[in-house]
Amino acid sequence: MGVFVFLPLVLPLTAWPIARLAEQHLHPRTATRLLTAVAGVMATCSTVCLGLVMVVGTAQLPGNPLPDGWSDPEVREAVPYDDVAGKAAIPALVAVLVASGRALWRHGRVRHRAHRALAGLPDTEVAVLPDDVPYAYALPGGRRGRVVVTTALLDCLEPAERRALFSHERAHLAARHHRFLLAVQLAARANPFLRPLRTAVSYTAERWADEVAAQTVGSRRTVAQAIGKAALVSRGTPVSTLAGFAMPGPVPRRVAALLGPAPAVRSWPSVFTSVGLAAWGAAAGTAVSAMSSANSAVTMFFILYAATPL
């Protein structure tokens, strides 16, 4: 395997340029899908390679349950610096699994509590809570999901702005944005180098819903005004994997984008632009990461198969 087993651990750095440029130059729908796909593939590849390195490190430890042949010199030679890298991979992989498990548990717990809080309300698409705290978010689950909004936030908005709010949250549910947000959350926990993509997807998912709301309402300015008002009084959503109308973060950028022209819809940017070069660079990094992890996995399989006593 050589040093190729370590490449997927650092190749997420090739996605940093597109994480920033996609927010500015790509349609939010395209940017969200592209960045989530890159983050998911790179996180999977880095985790696989971390597991392969861990196998070599674990096989050297006394009392391990693995076959004795897996600690032979021929196996250790497959990973450079096997003494240091192999043993360091053990706590690293444990940390990845614990962090990912906590993220999944927290996401499931918040969704369960949110659904339980709505148990006494009518089973309608929009759930209005009599609460003095202003917030709104899209709650997935069930047949179609539900839009949750408090009376405090509705009182702050004009009728047209309420339409913008509901259109925005329905767009989150229709496109299942919670899946994109959860995927990049897990990817960032699998590899810290993917955190810029998590931040970018959190923004582009909101921009995606903004554009849908603007098209539904027929006024980009109305949606911008609604977001601005909600941001002044809202506390966001209970967890970052639930999409909300006024998420903490770059609200001024969202408002500025809505006050400008609608973004052009195109599936892939031209290679002769900065965003095109960044996109192709991220695609190349993702492809190399996938090939490196696949090659390392196959190589390790045959090495361990040969070293396993019959």
Residue, then its C-alpha position, 0 to 999 in steps of 0.5 A: m500500500g505504501v504512502f497511498v494509504f495515507l492519501p485519503l486522510v489529507l486529500p480533503l484539503t483539495a476540496w477547500p477552494i470549492a467549499r468557498l467558491a461554490e457558495q458564491h458562484l454555483h446555484p445553491r442546489t448544485a452546490t449543496r449536492l456537489l459538496t455533500a457528495v464530495a464530503g461523503v465520499m472523502a469521509t468514507c475513504s479516510t475512515v476506511c484507510l484509518g481502519l486499515v492502518m488500525v488493523v496493522g497497529t492492533a495486530q502488534l499489541p499483545g493479547n489482541p484477538l486477531p490471528d498471529g499471522w497479521s502481526d508478521p513483518e510482511v504485514r507491517e511492511a504494507v504500512p509505512y511507519d507501522d509502529v507509530a501510525g498503526k498505534a495512533a490510528i487506534p484512538a483516532l478511529v475510536a474518536v471518529l466512531v464515538a463522535s459520529g455516534r454522538a452526532l446520530w444520537r443527538h440528532g435522533r433525540v432532538r427529532h424525537r423530542a420535537h415530535r413528542a412536543l407536537a403530539g397534542l396538536p392537530d396532524t397538519e402540515v404546519a404546527v403553530l406553537p403558542d410560545d413566546v420564543p420566536y423560532a421556526y424550523a422544518l421537522p422531517g418525519g412521518r408522511r411529509g414532515r411538518v413546519v414548526v413555527t411559534t406565534a411569537l415569530l408569526d407576530c413579527l412578520e407581515p402576511a406576505e413574509r409569513r408566506a415566504l417563511f412557510s415556502h422556505e420551510r416546505a422547500h427544506l422538507a421537499a428537498r430533504h435538506h436534513r439529510f444533506l446537513l446530517a451527512v456533512q455533520l458526520a463527514a466533518r466528524a470523520n475527518p476534521f479537514l471536511r469542516p469547511l464543507r459542513t459550513a458551506v452546506s449549512y449555508t447553501a441549503e438555506r440559500w436553496a430554500d431561499e430561492v424556492a421561497a422567492q420563486t413561490v412568493g414571486s418577490r425576492r425582496t419579500v423573502a429577504q425582508a422576512i429573513g432579516k426580521a426573523a434573524l433579529v428575533s429568532r434563536g435558530t433551531p434546536v440542532s444544526t441538522l434541522a434546517g431553520f428559517a433564520m439559522p445563526g450565521p451569514v444572514p446578511r449574505r443571504v439577504a444580499a443574494l436575494l436582493g440581487p439577481a437569481p443565480a443561473v441554473r447549471s449542472w457543472p461550471s466551466v473549467f475555464t473559471s475559478v469555480g470550475l477549476a476548484a470543482w474539477g480539483a475537488a472531483a480529482g481529489t475525490a477520485v484519487s481518494a476513492m482509488s487510493s482507499a480501494n487499492s489499499a483495501v484490496t491490497m490489505f485483503f490479499i496480504l491478510y488472506a495470505a498471512t492467515p493460517l489455514 
